[in-house]
Amino acid sequence: MDLLSQKIERSELQKGDHMYTWRKAHTYSHHGIFIGEGRLIHFVNPKADNIQFSAAVFGSSSGSGKKKKKAPCPKWYCGSEKVAGSGVRMSCIDCFMKKGSLYQFKYEASPRFLVNKGRGGTCTMAKSDSPEEVVHRATYLYENGYAEYDLMNNNCEDFALYCKTGLWSTDKSYQGRSSQANMVHPSSEEEKIKNPLKLLAKAFHRSCTKRENKDLGVREDVDKVPVEELSSFLLALSLADL
């Protein structure tokens, strides 16, 4: 795999792979975990299906008007949530890709690879756990539910990163592990209320500095959390310092 492309064919997929596909003309990437038999488990905003990363971060929208209703997938499991409203869904490869291509998220990337890649949401310096552990986490969260969706602090990339590593941040003010969100994450409370377009102007610089500093592979504010204990861990974290 080189810097130019991390594209992968479906025939090359292995259980436990962290996959992503570009959406809205490469504006953002959507992530999931391949569990075998043509199925992926991924995390979406249950309150706004097909949320647009570009709209939420950059202040743009996709145009008005009614969209043509898509015919349901014939695969019985596709789009299903074992825990209603959790946002953790199982999908077939075709529906996950949405006519796009599949790419493999790179783990144990070198600092040079991370910086040269430029775009967030493609790689991390963190090490992946075994495929068996990865599939177990993804399946467990599908069957038992997961944390609340948050674009900046707990999105689809964060979900896949946790499934691959079991790591969760203990920093309540900076929960997000997503390199994609780190590119435009506000650095102060004041910045949060400014025009989101100003965040875009800083995105490239952050991709070379803040992205590297906040990469999951180098952060010291993370704990290894067993998936069976994630709910209690998050509850304890939310009650800390109250």
Backbone hydrogen bonds in HBPLUS format (Angstrom, degrees):
<---DONOR---> <-ACCEPTOR-->    atom                        ^
c    i                          cat <-CA-CA->   ^        H-A-AA   ^      H-
h    n   atom  resd res      DA  || num        DHA   H-A  angle D-A-AA Bond
n    s   type  num  typ     dist DA aas  dist angle  dist       angle   num
A0104-GLN N   A0006-GLN O   2.83 MM  98  5.56 161.1  1.87 152.5 153.1     1
A0008-ILE N   A0102-LEU O   2.97 MM  94  5.71 159.7  2.01 138.0 139.8     2
A0012-GLU N   A0009-GLU O   2.90 MM   3  5.44 156.3  1.96 116.1 123.7     3
A0013-LEU N   A0010-ARG O   3.25 MM   3  5.32 161.6  2.28 104.4 110.0     4
A0017-ASP N   A0014-GLN O   3.05 MM   3  5.72 149.1  2.15 147.0 145.7     5
A0016-GLY N   A0034-PHE O   2.74 MM  18  5.44 161.7  1.77 164.8 163.9     6
A0034-PHE N   A0017-ASP O   2.92 MM  17  5.32 166.0  1.94 157.3 161.3     7
A0105-PHE N   A0018-HIS O   2.91 MM  87  5.51 168.1  1.92 158.2 161.3     8
A0019-MET N   A0032-GLY O   2.87 MM  13  5.39 155.2  1.93 155.8 161.8     9
A0032-GLY N   A0019-MET O   2.95 MM  13  5.39 151.9  2.03 150.9 152.3    10
A0020-TYR N   A0103-TYR O   2.88 MM  83  5.25 149.7  1.97 145.7 151.0    11
A0103-TYR N   A0020-TYR O   2.86 MM  83  5.25 142.9  2.00 159.6 167.6    12
A0021-THR N   A0030-HIS O   2.97 MM   9  5.48 144.8  2.09 145.0 156.2    13
A0030-HIS N   A0021-THR O   2.90 MM   9  5.48 165.3  1.92 155.6 157.4    14
A0023-ARG N   A0028-TYR O   2.83 MM   5  5.63 166.8  1.85 177.1 173.1    15
A0027-THR N   A0023-ARG O   3.05 MM   4  6.20 133.9  2.27 153.3 166.3    16
A0027-THR N   A0024-LYS O   3.08 MM   3  5.42 139.7  2.25 105.9 117.3    17
A0033-ILE N   A0041-ILE O   2.87 MM   8  5.26 164.8  1.89 147.1 150.9    18
A0041-ILE N   A0033-ILE O   2.87 MM   8  5.26 155.5  1.93 144.6 150.6    19
A0035-ILE N   A0039-ARG O   3.00 MM   4  5.85 165.8  2.02 148.7 153.3    20
A0039-ARG N   A0036-GLY O   3.09 MM   3  5.64 156.2  2.14 116.1 122.9    21
A0040-LEU N   A0091-SER O   2.85 MM  51  5.38 158.2  1.90 157.5 164.0    22
A0091-SER N   A0040-LEU O   2.86 MM  51  5.38 160.7  1.90 155.0 161.4    23
A0042-HIS N   A0089-ARG O   2.92 MM  47  5.52 156.1  1.98 152.7 160.4    24
A0089-ARG N   A0042-HIS O   2.85 MM  47  5.52 162.1  1.88 164.7 169.1    25
A0044-VAL N   A0087-GLY O   2.83 MM  43  4.92 157.7  1.88 134.4 141.5    26
A0048-ALA N   A0045-ASN O   3.15 MM   3  5.42 155.6  2.21 109.0 116.4    27
A0055-ALA N   A0052-GLN O   3.12 MM   3  5.26 120.0  2.49  98.6 112.7    28
A0056-ALA N   A0052-GLN O   3.12 MM   4  6.40 165.3  2.14 158.2 161.3    29
A0057-VAL N   A0053-PHE O   2.97 MM   4  5.99 158.5  2.01 151.0 156.6    30
A0058-PHE N   A0054-SER O   2.78 MM   4  5.17 143.8  1.91 130.1 142.2    31
A0059-GLY N   A0055-ALA O   3.22 MM   4  4.90 131.2  2.47 115.3 120.9    32
A0078-CYS N   A0075-LYS O   3.15 MM   3  5.55 146.2  2.27 112.5 121.8    33
A0080-SER N   A0077-TYR O   3.02 MM   3  5.49 158.1  2.07 139.2 138.1    34
A0079-GLY N   A0090-MET O   2.64 MM  11  5.53 144.4  1.76 147.3 160.1    35
A0090-MET N   A0080-SER O   3.14 MM  10  5.66 150.2  2.23 148.1 157.2    36
A0086-SER N   A0083-VAL O   3.04 MM   3  5.62 154.8  2.11 144.9 143.4    37
A0096-PHE N   A0092-CYS O   3.08 MM   4  6.25 153.0  2.16 149.8 158.0    38
A0097-MET N   A0093-ILE O   2.89 MM   4  6.06 157.2  1.94 153.9 159.7    39
A0098-LYS N   A0094-ASP O   2.98 MM   4  6.10 151.3  2.06 146.7 154.3    40
A0100-GLY N   A0097-MET O   2.99 MM   3  5.00 150.3  2.08 103.2 112.6    41
A0106-LYS N   A0122-THR O   3.12 MM  16  6.54 163.6  2.15 145.3 144.6    42
A0124-THR N   A0106-LYS O   2.92 MM  18  6.37 142.4  2.07 156.8 168.8    43
A0108-GLU N   A0126-ALA O   2.80 MM  18  5.21 147.8  1.91 144.2 145.8    44
A0109-ALA N   A0124-THR O   2.91 MM  15  5.64 171.8  1.92 140.3 137.9    45
A0114-LEU N   A0110-SER O   2.96 MM   4  6.25 164.4  1.98 159.6 163.5    46
A0115-VAL N   A0111-PRO O   3.04 MM   4  6.25 165.5  2.06 151.5 154.2    47
A0116-ASN N   A0112-ARG O   2.88 MM   4  5.95 167.4  1.89 153.0 157.3    48
A0117-LYS N   A0113-PHE O   2.90 MM   4  5.89 141.7  2.05 146.3 155.3    49
A0118-GLY N   A0115-VAL O   3.24 MM   3  5.70 138.3  2.42 107.1 116.2    50
A0119-ARG N   A0117-LYS O   2.84 MM   2  5.70 140.0  2.00 101.3  92.6    51
A0129-ASP N   A0164-LYS O   2.77 MM  35  5.80 167.0  1.79 170.8 171.5    52
A0133-GLU N   A0130-SER O   3.08 MM   3  5.32 118.0  2.48 103.8 117.9    53
A0134-VAL N   A0130-SER O   3.03 MM   4  6.31 160.9  2.06 156.4 162.4    54
A0135-VAL N   A0131-PRO O   2.95 MM   4  6.11 170.3  1.95 155.1 156.7    55
A0136-HIS N   A0132-GLU O   3.00 MM   4  6.09 154.0  2.07 141.1 149.0    56
A0137-ARG N   A0133-GLU O   2.97 MM   4  6.22 160.7  2.01 150.9 154.8    57
A0138-ALA N   A0134-VAL O   3.06 MM   4  6.32 172.6  2.07 155.5 157.3    58
A0139-THR N   A0135-VAL O   2.89 MM   4  5.95 165.5  1.91 151.2 155.7    59
A0140-TYR N   A0136-HIS O   2.85 MM   4  5.89 158.4  1.89 147.6 154.3    60
A0141-LEU N   A0137-ARG O   2.96 MM   4  6.16 163.9  1.99 155.0 158.4    61
A0142-TYR N   A0138-ALA O   3.01 MM   4  6.18 146.0  2.12 141.2 151.0    62
A0143-GLU N   A0139-THR O   2.96 MM   4  6.16 151.1  2.04 147.0 154.4    63
A0144-ASN N   A0140-TYR O   2.83 MM   4  5.89 134.9  2.03 144.6 157.4    64
A0145-GLY N   A0141-LEU O   2.84 MM   4  4.94 137.8  2.01 130.5 134.7    65
A0150-ASP N   A0154-ASN O   3.03 MM   4  4.69 166.6  2.05 120.9 122.5    66
A0154-ASN N   A0150-ASP O   2.78 MM   4  4.69 155.3  1.84 133.2 136.6    67
A0159-PHE N   A0155-ASN O   3.02 MM   4  6.33 156.5  2.08 154.1 160.6    68
A0160-ALA N   A0156-CYS O   3.13 MM   4  6.38 163.3  2.16 143.9 147.4    69
A0161-LEU N   A0157-GLU O   2.87 MM   4  6.07 157.8  1.91 151.3 158.0    70
A0162-TYR N   A0158-ASP O   2.92 MM   4  6.15 155.8  1.98 149.0 154.9    71
A0163-CYS N   A0159-PHE O   3.00 MM   4  6.29 163.2  2.03 151.4 156.2    72
A0164-LYS N   A0160-ALA O   2.98 MM   4  6.19 148.6  2.08 144.6 152.9    73
A0165-THR N   A0161-LEU O   2.95 MM   4  6.05 145.0  2.07 145.8 154.8    74
A0166-GLY N   A0162-TYR O   2.63 MM   4  4.70 150.5  1.71 132.8 142.2    75
A0225-VAL N   A0166-GLY O   2.81 MM  59  5.60 165.4  1.83 170.6 167.5    76
A0168-TRP N   A0223-ASP O   2.99 MM  55  5.52 150.8  2.08 148.1 157.2    77
A0223-ASP N   A0168-TRP O   2.91 MM  55  5.52 158.7  1.96 149.1 150.6    78
A0170-THR N   A0221-ASP O   2.70 MM  51  5.51 157.6  1.75 151.1 155.8    79
A0174-TYR N   A0171-ASP O   3.06 MM   3  5.35 152.0  2.14 108.2 116.8    80
A0182-ASN N   A0178-SER O   3.03 MM   4  6.22 149.8  2.12 142.8 152.1    81
A0184-VAL N   A0181-ALA O   3.04 MM   3  5.70 146.7  2.16 116.6 124.1    82
A0185-HIS N   A0181-ALA O   2.89 MM   4  5.73 109.2  2.40 144.9 163.2    83
A0192-LYS N   A0189-GLU O   3.19 MM   3  5.30 135.3  2.40  98.0 109.8    84
A0193-ILE N   A0190-GLU O   3.30 MM   3  5.94 153.4  2.37 113.4 119.0    85
A0194-LYS N   A0191-GLU O   3.18 MM   3  5.32 157.9  2.24 105.9 112.7    86
A0198-LYS N   A0195-ASN O   2.90 MM   3  5.72 155.6  1.96 125.9 132.0    87
A0199-LEU N   A0196-PRO O   2.97 MM   3  5.23 134.5  2.19 101.8 114.3    88
A0201-ALA N   A0197-LEU O   3.32 MM   4  6.71 145.5  2.44 140.2 148.1    89
A0202-LYS N   A0199-LEU O   3.08 MM   3  5.29 138.5  2.26 100.3 111.8    90
A0203-ALA N   A0200-LEU O   3.06 MM   3  4.95 152.1  2.14  99.8 108.6    91
A0206-ARG N   A0202-LYS O   3.05 MM   4  6.25 165.4  2.08 160.4 164.9    92
A0207-SER N   A0203-ALA O   2.90 MM   4  6.09 141.1  2.05 144.2 155.6    93
A0207-SER N   A0204-PHE O   3.06 MM   3  4.98 120.6  2.43  91.1 106.8    94
A0208-CYS N   A0205-HIS O   3.09 MM   3  5.44 145.7  2.22 104.4 114.0    95
A0209-THR N   A0205-HIS O   3.15 MM   4  6.41 126.2  2.46 138.5 153.3    96
A0209-THR N   A0206-ARG O   3.17 MM   3  4.92 136.7  2.37  92.1 104.1    97
A0211-ARG N   A0206-ARG O   2.70 MM   5  5.78 165.9  1.71 166.1 161.3    98
A0212-GLU N   A0209-THR O   3.08 MM   3  5.38 118.1  2.48 103.3 117.3    99
A0213-ASN N   A0209-THR O   2.98 MM   4  6.28 163.2  2.01 156.5 161.8   100
A0214-LYS N   A0210-LYS O   2.80 MM   4  5.84 146.3  1.92 149.0 157.1   101
A0215-ASP N   A0212-GLU O   3.37 MM   3  5.16 163.5  2.40  98.1 102.4   102
A0218-VAL N   A0215-ASP O   3.03 MM   3  5.73 162.7  2.06 122.6 127.3   103
A0219-ARG N   A0215-ASP O   3.19 MM   4  6.29 132.1  2.43 153.0 166.0   104
A0229-GLU N   A0226-PRO O   2.84 MM   3  5.32 150.1  1.93 114.5 124.1   105
A0230-LEU N   A0227-VAL O   3.33 MM   3  5.07 165.3  2.35  99.2 103.5   106
A0233-PHE N   A0229-GLU O   2.94 MM   4  6.08 153.7  2.01 152.9 161.5   107
A0234-LEU N   A0230-LEU O   2.90 MM   4  6.11 161.1  1.94 156.2 159.9   108
A0235-LEU N   A0231-SER O   3.01 MM   4  6.23 151.1  2.09 144.2 152.6   109
A0236-ALA N   A0232-SER O   2.97 MM   4  6.13 165.1  1.99 147.6 151.2   110
A0237-LEU N   A0233-PHE O   2.94 MM   4  6.14 151.0  2.03 143.9 152.6   111
A0238-SER N   A0234-LEU O   2.93 MM   4  6.10 150.7  2.02 142.5 149.7   112
A0239-LEU N   A0235-LEU O   3.09 MM   4  6.34 139.8  2.26 144.8 155.4   113
A0240-ALA N   A0236-ALA O   3.10 MM   4  6.16 120.8  2.46 137.6 151.3   114
A0240-ALA N   A0237-LEU O   3.37 MM   3  5.22 146.3  2.49  93.8 103.1   115
A0242-LEU N   A0239-LEU O   3.33 MM   3  5.69 150.4  2.42 132.5 128.0   116
